[in-house]
Amino acid sequence: MKETVVFHGTVVGEGHRVDCKVRATKTTIDLDPDAPPEFSDYQIMDSAATVRLPDGDYQVLVNAEKLRCKLNRGRFLWRL
């Protein structure tokens, strides 16, 4: 089963640290209730703090993970 969830996160980098909300897709396997959920399709939700960030390299601390991303022309691009 898939559902959209929202987490509180923190964007860190380029001398900035701002709180944010991150939307993600949570996937659970109906046949195995003991299997941990998987999260994918992370998106940082725009806020007054995030739209003022300069382009550059960032980390997003969310859901006990550190995700790397790049901000380019106001858009967060996820790095693998």
Buried (B, 14 or more C-beta within 10 A) or exposed (E): EEEEEEBEBBBBBEEBEBEBBBEBBBBBEEEEEEEEEEBEEBBBEEEEEBEEBEEEEBBBBBBEEEBEBBBEEEEBEEEE
